[in-house]
Amino acid sequence: VCVLGVCGGEFSILRSPQSVVFRDGSWPIPGERIPDVAALTMGFSVEEDLPWPGLAVGDLFHRPQATVLITVKGVDKLPVKGLSYPIENAVPFSLDSVANAIHTLFSEETPVVLQLAPSEERVYMVGKANAVFEDLSVTLRQLRNRLFQDNSILSSLPLNSLSRNNEVDLLFLSELQVLPDIASLLSRHKHLAKDHSPDLYSLELSGLEEVGKRYGEDSQQFKDASQILVDSLQKFADEMFNLYGGNAVVEVVAVKEFNSPLSRKTRSILQVSQSKENPYNLAYPYNYDYSVVFNIVLWMMIGLALAVIVISYNLWNMDPGYDSIIYRMTNQKIRMD
C-alpha cells in the first residue's frame, strides 16, 4: 500500500547478481528516482542521496557489467518472477545521466549504450560498439519486415487470439522481436559482454498499450498479449543474464500511463526561492562534492604538517657522529688525526 503520493505502476527486478542486493518488501520507489537506482547499482554516484530501503549496500568492488531496463506502458503490473515494488508518482524518466557517465568514464573502451523506443522510432547509441547494432531493426518498417522473416518470433510464439493481419497486433509483436535480436547480436559479439566497461540497455515498449486501446483490457487479446509479453521478458532476462555470466541487472518498469508534472507547483517554488532565499538571482554556491573535497584537502594538509614536524625534529636532533662520512668529517678527533 502506498501512503505518500499516488502509486501508478510497478518496478520489478527480474535478474540481479549477488553483488547487488535488493530487499524483499513493498517500499514505494519514486518514479523520478528510478535512474538513480540504475546508477547506484552500477557503482556511479548520484547528486542526492536515495533514502529507499529496497536497495541495500552490496559488494562495492564487484559491480554489474550491464543494466537492462525495460519500460512497458499500458499496464500497472506484470506477473513476472522476481522482486517488485510499487512506483510512487510515475513520471517520465530517462537514463541519459547514466549513459553520459558511462560514455565519459569509458570512452576509450567499448561500452554498449543502447536506448530504444521502437514505436516512436527513437534510438540512441554511443560508443565504439555502435557497429555491432547497426543491423538492429529500429524503424516500424524495418520491424515489420523483420517480423516476416524465417527466424522471427512468429514461428515460435503461440499467437492465440492475436492476428498477423492486424496492424495493432503486428506493432506489439514487432516490439517483442527487438528482444531476441539484441540477445542474438550480443551472442555473436561476446567480447562486448566480457570487457571491463559497463553496458546499458534501455527499451520502451508501448505495443501492449495499443492492444488495450484497440480491444479493451478485459479482452482475450489483451490477456494473451500480456502473457506473451511476460514470457518474452523472462526469456530475454535469462538470455542477457547468461550472456554476461550472471553479472547483469534486468529491471522492468510497468506503468499504466505516466503522470504529467505539476508545472504550476514548480513555478510557485521557483518564485518563492527567488524572492526570499535568493533575491539577487545568484548561483547556489554549494556543490555535492564539497564534503568529499573538503575531507581530502583537510587530511592531506594534516598529514603533510605532521610529516614536516617529524622530519624537522629528527634533523634538528641528529647526531653527526653516527651519520654519513660528510657529517663525520666535522668531528674534531678525525680532523686532528
GUBAGU-317578 format. One line per field, with one value per residue: residue number from 1; residue in one letter; x, y, z of N, C-alpha, C in turn. Coordinates in steps of 0.02 Angstrom, whole numbers. Atoms other than C-alpha are relative to their C-alpha. Example, Ala and Ser with C-alpha at 12.3 -4.5 7.8 and 13.67 -1.06 7.14 Angstrom:
GUBAGU-317578
n (1  2)
res (A  S)
nx (45  -42)
ny (-59  -59)
nz (0  -3)
cax (615  684)
cay (-225  -53)
caz (390  357)
cx (45  -39)
cy (60  55)
cz (0  37)
***
This chain:
GUBAGU-317578
n (1  2  3  4  5  6  7  8  9  10  11  12  13  14  15  16  17  18  19  20  21  22  23  24  25  26  27  28  29  30  31  32  33  34  35  36  37  38  39  40  41  42  43  44  45  46  47  48  49  50  51  52  53  54  55  56  57  58  59  60  61  62  63  64  65  66  67  68  69  70  71  72  73  74  75  76  77  78  79  80  81  82  83  84  85  86  87  88  89  90  91  92  93  94  95  96  97  98  99  100  101  102  103  104  105  106  107  108  109  110  111  112  113  114  115  116  117  118  119  120  121  122  123  124  125  126  127  128  129  130  131  132  133  134  135  136  137  138  139  140  141  142  143  144  145  146  147  148  149  150  151  152  153  154  155  156  157  158  159  160  161  162  163  164  165  166  167  168  169  170  171  172  173  174  175  176  177  178  179  180  181  182  183  184  185  186  187  188  189  190  191  192  193  194  195  196  197  198  199  200  201  202  203  204  205  206  207  208  209  210  211  212  213  214  215  216  217  218  219  220  221  222  223  224  225  226  227  228  229  230  231  232  233  234  235  236  237  238  239  240  241  242  243  244  245  246  247  248  249  250  251  252  253  254  255  256  257  258  259  260  261  262  263  264  265  266  267  268  269  270  271  272  273  274  275  276  277  278  279  280  281  282  283  284  285  286  287  288  289  290  291  292  293  294  295  296  297  298  299  300  301  302  303  304  305  306  307  308  309  310  311  312  313  314  315  316  317  318  319  320  321  322  323  324  325  326  327  328  329  330  331  332  333  334  335  336  337)
res (V  C  V  L  G  V  C  G  G  E  F  S  I  L  R  S  P  Q  S  V  V  F  R  D  G  S  W  P  I  P  G  E  R  I  P  D  V  A  A  L  T  M  G  F  S  V  E  E  D  L  P  W  P  G  L  A  V  G  D  L  F  H  R  P  Q  A  T  V  L  I  T  V  K  G  V  D  K  L  P  V  K  G  L  S  Y  P  I  E  N  A  V  P  F  S  L  D  S  V  A  N  A  I  H  T  L  F  S  E  E  T  P  V  V  L  Q  L  A  P  S  E  E  R  V  Y  M  V  G  K  A  N  A  V  F  E  D  L  S  V  T  L  R  Q  L  R  N  R  L  F  Q  D  N  S  I  L  S  S  L  P  L  N  S  L  S  R  N  N  E  V  D  L  L  F  L  S  E  L  Q  V  L  P  D  I  A  S  L  L  S  R  H  K  H  L  A  K  D  H  S  P  D  L  Y  S  L  E  L  S  G  L  E  E  V  G  K  R  Y  G  E  D  S  Q  Q  F  K  D  A  S  Q  I  L  V  D  S  L  Q  K  F  A  D  E  M  F  N  L  Y  G  G  N  A  V  V  E  V  V  A  V  K  E  F  N  S  P  L  S  R  K  T  R  S  I  L  Q  V  S  Q  S  K  E  N  P  Y  N  L  A  Y  P  Y  N  Y  D  Y  S  V  V  F  N  I  V  L  W  M  M  I  G  L  A  L  A  V  I  V  I  S  Y  N  L  W  N  M  D  P  G  Y  D  S  I  I  Y  R  M  T  N  Q  K  I  R  M  D)
nx (42  -39  29  -17  5  45  -37  25  -50  -38  -71  -16  -68  4  -62  -53  -55  -5  -31  53  47  66  37  69  46  48  -17  11  -57  21  -12  -56  -63  -18  -68  -50  -8  -43  -68  -31  -16  -59  -57  -7  27  59  -3  37  4  62  24  47  -24  -1  -67  -49  -70  -27  -72  -22  -57  24  60  25  -27  53  66  52  62  54  60  60  56  67  21  -27  -46  -7  -15  -68  -35  -50  24  37  12  46  -29  34  -4  -31  -14  -49  -70  -49  -65  -53  -55  -40  -34  -55  -53  -36  -37  -54  -51  -25  1  -54  14  56  64  62  52  54  65  43  72  19  62  -14  -58  -51  -57  -59  -58  -64  -57  -32  36  58  1  30  72  23  48  59  59  22  59  59  -4  -50  28  52  -34  -36  48  21  -56  6  -20  33  38  64  -5  -8  48  71  36  66  51  -31  2  -54  28  22  -57  -15  -34  -66  -42  -18  -47  -62  -40  -29  -53  -63  -33  -46  -51  -55  -36  -36  -58  -49  -30  -50  -56  -4  -54  30  26  -55  -50  2  45  70  46  66  53  63  50  68  48  68  47  54  47  42  45  54  44  36  47  23  -43  33  6  -45  -61  -44  -27  -51  -59  -36  -36  -56  -50  -34  -45  -56  -43  -36  -50  -52  -39  -44  -53  -48  -34  -49  -52  -46  -28  34  -20  42  63  55  54  59  45  67  41  61  -15  -42  31  -31  -22  40  -39  18  -37  -70  -9  7  -61  -52  13  -17  -72  -33  19  -19  -65  -51  31  -43  -6  -68  -5  -5  -72  -16  -11  10  -65  -37  -23  -54  -60  -21  -35  -63  -47  -14  -44  -64  -37  -21  -54  -61  -25  -33  -62  -50  -20  -42  -64  -38  -23  -54  -58  -28  -31  -42  -68  -45  -48  29  30  -43  -69  1  8  -54  -59  2  -20  -64  -50  -21  -41  -65  -39)
ny (-59  -61  -50  -66  -8  44  56  19  39  48  6  70  23  68  35  -43  39  -1  -62  -50  28  -30  28  20  -43  -38  -71  -35  -34  -58  11  -40  25  63  -5  2  70  29  -27  27  70  5  -28  -71  -43  -41  -66  1  66  37  33  53  62  58  12  5  -8  64  5  -60  15  41  -33  37  -20  -25  -15  3  -28  5  -35  25  -46  27  47  -20  51  61  57  24  31  -44  -50  -55  -57  -49  -63  -59  -57  26  -53  21  -3  15  25  -38  -14  61  8  -49  21  56  -25  -43  37  58  -20  33  72  18  10  3  -45  7  -23  13  -1  18  -30  -70  -1  -40  41  -38  43  -34  44  36  61  -14  39  65  -5  -36  42  8  -33  -52  -35  43  39  53  50  37  47  49  46  50  41  70  11  -49  29  26  73  33  -23  17  -63  7  -44  -53  13  -27  -47  -61  -45  -7  61  2  -48  32  54  -29  -23  58  27  -34  32  54  -25  -28  56  36  -40  1  68  5  -44  10  -40  -60  17  23  -52  -31  -58  19  -9  -25  12  -31  13  -23  38  -27  38  25  -55  -5  57  -15  -51  27  53  -5  36  63  44  57  -22  -34  50  40  -43  -8  62  4  -50  25  55  -27  -37  48  33  -50  -11  58  0  -53  18  52  -27  -39  43  -11  -65  -51  -17  -7  -32  -15  -51  5  -58  -8  -61  -44  -60  -62  -40  -59  -58  -58  8  -14  -72  -32  13  -43  -69  -9  5  -58  -60  1  30  -22  -58  -29  49  25  72  35  13  66  54  64  30  -43  37  45  -41  -28  51  15  -55  -5  52  -6  -53  24  47  -36  -38  47  23  -53  -4  58  -5  -55  20  49  -34  -45  40  51  5  3  54  64  -8  15  -25  -73  -29  21  -41  -58  22  -30  53  19  -54  0  57)
nz (0  5  -44  24  73  38  30  66  35  -39  16  -13  11  27  -15  -28  -29  -73  -23  -6  -48  -6  -56  12  -36  42  -5  64  29  41  71  25  -27  31  27  -54  -19  51  -8  -60  9  43  -35  13  -52  17  -31  -63  -31  15  -62  19  -33  44  25  -54  20  20  7  34  44  56  28  59  65  43  -27  51  -27  50  -20  33  -9  11  -52  -65  -25  40  -43  14  -56  -30  -48  31  -44  30  22  -25  47  61  47  51  -22  52  -23  34  -47  -5  64  3  -46  32  58  -23  -37  38  71  37  4  44  -35  39  -25  48  -23  58  -6  68  24  15  45  -35  -18  -23  -10  -4  -14  55  14  42  62  -12  1  60  34  -41  27  -46  26  5  62  -10  -45  36  45  -41  -31  49  21  -21  -69  -44  -56  24  10  -65  -50  9  5  -30  28  40  71  40  49  -34  -9  -71  -22  30  -36  -64  13  27  -57  -34  42  -17  -57  21  47  -40  -30  53  20  -54  -3  53  -18  -72  -30  -29  -66  -42  -12  -66  0  -12  56  -19  48  -22  51  -16  39  -8  41  -41  -10  59  -1  -47  29  57  -18  -68  -46  -21  59  2  34  -48  -46  36  12  -64  -15  48  -21  -60  19  39  -46  -43  42  15  -61  -11  52  -15  -62  15  44  -42  -52  -64  -29  32  -33  48  -36  40  -26  30  -18  39  37  -38  -26  22  -57  -16  18  -42  -62  14  5  -65  -38  27  -19  -70  -9  27  -36  -70  -14  47  33  52  54  1  5  -64  -6  -26  47  -34  -13  -46  -58  21  12  -64  -39  33  -12  -72  -25  35  -33  -66  10  20  -58  -46  31  -6  -71  -17  36  -29  -66  7  27  -51  -53  31  -27  58  -5  22  66  57  -2  6  -67  -44  14  -45  -67  -17  -4  67  28  -32  29)
cax (0  68  38  128  84  -6  55  37  149  272  462  519  689  694  877  1021  1194  1242  1341  1179  1061  876  773  605  470  333  427  368  502  480  466  593  724  723  875  966  933  1011  1161  1191  1181  1316  1427  1401  1367  1207  1180  1055  1051  921  829  746  757  735  916  1047  1234  1308  1485  1569  1714  1608  1486  1371  1434  1264  1099  944  791  630  483  312  170  -15  -20  4  92  153  158  346  461  564  550  426  400  258  302  256  218  253  330  429  613  770  935  1033  1132  1188  1229  1332  1427  1471  1521  1629  1719  1740  1755  1917  1842  1692  1539  1367  1243  1079  917  774  589  527  351  421  566  683  856  1012  1181  1351  1524  1633  1510  1386  1439  1377  1198  1191  1091  962  787  732  602  425  455  613  523  378  495  597  439  402  574  605  688  565  460  305  368  390  261  84  -19  -184  -312  -188  -187  -50  -165  -200  -86  -102  -54  91  155  152  242  368  423  448  556  686  720  787  876  976  1021  1069  1183  1266  1291  1386  1497  1527  1683  1570  1498  1669  1762  1788  1666  1486  1342  1170  1012  853  699  524  381  208  129  30  -47  -109  -181  -278  -345  -396  -480  -504  -412  -541  -524  -443  -320  -254  -236  -144  -32  10  58  164  250  288  360  465  531  577  666  758  811  880  975  1054  1095  1183  1275  1352  1399  1271  1334  1189  1037  874  734  556  451  265  157  -22  18  143  86  117  220  131  200  103  181  353  329  272  426  540  455  474  656  700  607  657  807  898  837  987  972  1145  1204  1188  1366  1351  1419  1376  1560  1605  1615  1724  1845  1848  1897  2030  2111  2094  2175  2309  2359  2360  2468  2591  2602  2640  2770  2858  2859  2930  3063  3114  3128  3237  3350  3372  3420  3529  3695  3834  3946  3828  3786  3874  4057  4007  3949  4088  4219  4161  4214  4363  4453  4455  4524  4666  4717)
cay (0  170  300  450  511  413  241  201  62  -68  -83  -263  -347  -498  -545  -474  -535  -568  -406  -306  -332  -291  -314  -401  -276  -161  3  127  197  375  370  508  412  255  319  342  160  109  223  160  -22  11  98  277  420  522  703  668  525  391  351  196  37  -77  -59  -117  -89  -232  -278  -114  -199  -305  -201  -275  -271  -225  -146  -185  -78  -114  5  -68  54  12  -97  -64  -228  -386  -560  -577  -679  -577  -437  -298  -126  -1  158  321  464  379  521  504  469  449  357  493  533  352  344  504  437  277  371  493  367  228  325  237  63  -23  7  -34  108  70  165  113  152  56  127  304  256  333  258  320  234  297  222  111  -34  50  -52  -211  -147  -63  -210  -197  -155  10  88  24  -29  -124  -209  -257  -335  -420  -499  -594  -670  -855  -840  -716  -741  -777  -953  -988  -887  -951  -804  -873  -734  -614  -598  -574  -467  -333  -181  -163  -344  -329  -174  -268  -418  -308  -230  -402  -451  -325  -425  -586  -484  -391  -553  -633  -489  -490  -679  -658  -525  -595  -491  -342  -433  -485  -320  -206  -69  -74  -84  -4  -59  46  -12  63  -48  27  -106  -179  -9  -4  -179  -123  29  -74  -223  -168  -226  -362  -439  -605  -519  -410  -560  -661  -513  -488  -671  -668  -510  -587  -744  -642  -529  -677  -764  -605  -577  -753  -737  -570  -632  -785  -687  -577  -727  -691  -514  -411  -324  -340  -225  -194  -39  -65  91  117  294  424  566  741  851  992  1145  1267  1197  1208  1391  1433  1350  1447  1611  1585  1534  1685  1812  1755  1641  1712  1888  1931  1776  1716  1540  1418  1402  1226  1080  898  852  984  864  743  878  955  791  755  927  927  759  787  951  870  728  848  956  805  744  913  917  741  768  935  863  718  832  952  812  714  653  692  554  417  479  480  524  702  735  633  745  881  776  857  690  646  816  802  630)
caz (0  -48  86  15  -158  -291  -343  -526  -586  -529  -528  -543  -532  -647  -626  -524  -469  -289  -282  -299  -153  -166  -9  -11  36  -27  -14  -147  -261  -329  -517  -542  -440  -548  -647  -481  -437  -603  -571  -395  -444  -575  -448  -506  -386  -384  -338  -199  -75  -110  53  -20  86  -64  -120  5  3  -95  -144  -187  -277  -395  -495  -629  -807  -879  -833  -936  -902  -997  -983  -1025  -1050  -1037  -881  -695  -657  -741  -663  -683  -572  -452  -326  -363  -287  -313  -405  -322  -442  -608  -707  -869  -837  -939  -917  -1007  -849  -833  -1019  -1007  -857  -950  -1106  -1007  -897  -1026  -1189  -1235  -1213  -1294  -1186  -1256  -1230  -1318  -1287  -1399  -1414  -1567  -1577  -1578  -1693  -1566  -1546  -1457  -1467  -1414  -1401  -1509  -1503  -1618  -1769  -1686  -1677  -1847  -1914  -1775  -1837  -1761  -1877  -1895  -2075  -2028  -1885  -1996  -2124  -1989  -1916  -2077  -2096  -2066  -1896  -1819  -1663  -1769  -1797  -1611  -1515  -1487  -1551  -1486  -1512  -1593  -1781  -1909  -2015  -1884  -1876  -1687  -1659  -1779  -1689  -1524  -1598  -1689  -1525  -1449  -1598  -1539  -1381  -1460  -1594  -1462  -1374  -1540  -1591  -1421  -1426  -1590  -1512  -1339  -1316  -1280  -1130  -1065  -1070  -920  -972  -909  -1033  -1030  -1119  -1105  -1201  -1204  -1262  -1291  -1402  -1258  -1227  -1407  -1390  -1237  -1328  -1478  -1395  -1214  -1059  -1023  -1196  -1232  -1349  -1208  -1092  -1224  -1266  -1082  -1062  -1221  -1157  -987  -1065  -1187  -1049  -939  -1082  -1130  -949  -936  -1101  -1055  -880  -951  -1087  -952  -846  -711  -687  -755  -682  -778  -723  -786  -759  -791  -795  -848  -901  -846  -735  -802  -685  -598  -685  -576  -420  -498  -540  -364  -289  -406  -364  -177  -191  -297  -192  -17  -17  -168  -207  -317  -428  -379  -413  -270  -201  -129  -226  -187  -194  -65  82  -16  -74  100  184  53  73  264  297  165  248  420  355  271  428  537  412  413  605  621  488  561  736  679  577  724  845  726  796  670  737  683  508  341  305  264  441  521  438  557  706  797  825  640  593  721  651)
cx (44  -35  12  -5  -50  42  -32  53  38  71  22  72  -4  62  50  55  1  31  -50  -56  -64  -38  -72  -46  -44  14  -11  63  -26  19  60  67  20  68  55  12  46  72  34  17  62  62  12  -31  -59  4  -33  -2  -68  -22  -53  25  5  69  49  70  29  76  25  55  -20  -67  -24  27  -53  -62  -50  -64  -52  -62  -59  -57  -66  -24  34  51  0  18  67  29  53  -32  -33  -15  -49  37  -43  12  38  6  49  72  44  65  58  59  45  39  58  57  41  43  60  56  32  0  53  -11  -61  -64  -59  -51  -55  -65  -47  -73  -28  -62  9  58  56  55  59  55  63  55  24  -36  -60  -4  -33  -76  -26  -53  -65  -58  -27  -61  -58  1  51  -27  -53  32  36  -48  -20  58  -5  13  -31  -39  -68  0  4  -51  -70  -42  -69  -51  28  3  60  -24  -23  61  19  37  71  48  24  53  67  45  33  56  68  37  45  53  59  42  40  62  54  33  52  61  9  55  -26  -26  55  53  -12  -48  -72  -44  -69  -49  -65  -50  -68  -49  -70  -51  -57  -52  -47  -48  -58  -48  -43  -53  -31  42  -31  -5  50  65  49  30  54  63  40  40  59  55  38  48  60  49  42  54  57  44  48  57  52  40  54  56  52  27  -30  16  -37  -63  -52  -61  -57  -41  -66  -42  -61  6  41  -40  37  22  -43  40  -16  36  74  13  -4  63  56  -10  18  76  36  -15  26  71  55  -26  42  14  72  1  8  71  17  8  -3  65  40  28  57  65  27  39  67  52  19  50  67  43  24  58  65  29  35  66  54  25  47  68  43  29  60  63  34  39  45  71  49  49  -25  -32  54  69  2  -5  56  64  1  22  72  55  26  45  70  42  24)
cy (62  54  70  3  -48  -53  -18  -37  -45  -5  -69  -16  -72  -41  50  -44  6  64  57  -30  42  -35  -15  43  38  75  34  37  60  -10  38  -24  -68  4  -2  -71  -35  23  -30  -74  -10  31  73  40  40  65  1  -72  -31  -36  -53  -66  -59  -19  2  10  -68  0  59  -13  -44  29  -39  28  28  14  3  24  3  34  -24  47  -36  -48  20  -50  -60  -58  -32  -31  47  48  57  52  47  64  58  59  -21  56  -25  9  -19  -23  37  14  -61  -11  49  -19  -56  26  43  -41  -56  15  -36  -75  -11  -12  -1  45  3  20  -1  2  -15  35  74  8  44  -47  45  -49  42  -52  -37  -64  11  -45  -68  3  40  -40  -10  40  50  38  -49  -42  -56  -54  -42  -51  -55  -53  -56  -39  -70  -9  51  -36  -27  -76  -38  19  -26  64  -3  46  57  -20  31  54  66  43  8  -62  -5  49  -30  -54  26  25  -59  -31  32  -37  -58  24  30  -56  -38  38  -3  -69  -10  44  -2  40  64  -13  -21  54  33  60  -22  18  20  -12  29  -7  23  -34  27  -38  -28  53  7  -59  12  51  -29  -51  9  -43  -65  -50  -57  18  33  -50  -42  41  9  -62  -9  48  -24  -55  26  38  -48  -36  47  13  -57  -1  53  -16  -52  26  39  -42  10  66  57  10  12  24  16  51  -5  59  2  61  45  61  61  39  62  63  60  -3  16  75  33  -11  45  72  12  0  63  63  3  -25  28  60  28  -49  -25  -76  -30  -25  -72  -50  -66  -36  40  -39  -47  38  28  -51  -18  53  3  -52  -1  54  -21  -49  34  39  -46  -25  52  6  -57  4  55  -18  -48  33  43  -39  -55  2  -6  -59  -67  6  -11  32  76  32  -21  39  61  -19  25  -53  -20  53  3  -58  17)
cz (0  42  -26  -75  -30  -34  -66  -38  47  -28  21  -17  -24  17  27  29  76  26  6  42  0  56  -19  43  -49  5  -67  -21  -39  -73  -26  26  -30  -35  53  24  -50  8  60  -7  -44  32  -12  58  -27  39  68  26  -15  63  -15  29  -46  -25  58  -27  -16  -1  -42  -51  -59  -23  -61  -65  -47  41  -58  32  -56  28  -42  17  -14  52  65  27  -46  46  -16  64  26  49  -37  53  -34  -17  25  -48  -63  -52  -52  25  -59  33  -33  47  8  -65  -7  46  -30  -58  21  31  -41  -75  -41  -6  -44  40  -49  34  -53  33  -60  20  -69  -27  -19  -49  28  23  16  15  2  13  -62  -18  -45  -61  10  -9  -60  -37  39  -30  51  -25  -7  -63  7  46  -34  -47  39  28  -47  -29  32  75  48  54  -22  -7  66  52  -14  -1  33  -34  -41  -73  -36  -49  32  15  73  26  -28  34  66  -11  -27  56  35  -41  16  55  -21  -49  38  31  -53  -23  54  6  -55  12  76  33  32  71  48  13  68  3  11  -60  27  -57  29  -57  25  -48  14  -42  40  14  -60  -6  48  -26  -56  20  70  46  26  -57  5  -35  48  49  -34  -13  64  17  -47  20  61  -17  -39  44  43  -40  -17  60  12  -51  15  63  -13  -45  40  59  68  33  -34  41  -53  38  -49  37  -37  25  -45  -45  46  23  -25  62  9  -12  45  67  -9  -5  68  42  -25  21  73  10  -26  41  71  11  -45  -38  -57  -57  -8  -3  70  10  19  -57  37  13  51  59  -18  -10  65  40  -32  15  74  23  -36  33  69  -6  -20  58  49  -28  6  72  18  -34  29  68  -5  -29  53  52  -29  30  -59  2  -26  -69  -53  9  -4  69  46  -13  44  70  13  2  -68  -30  32  -27  -70)
***
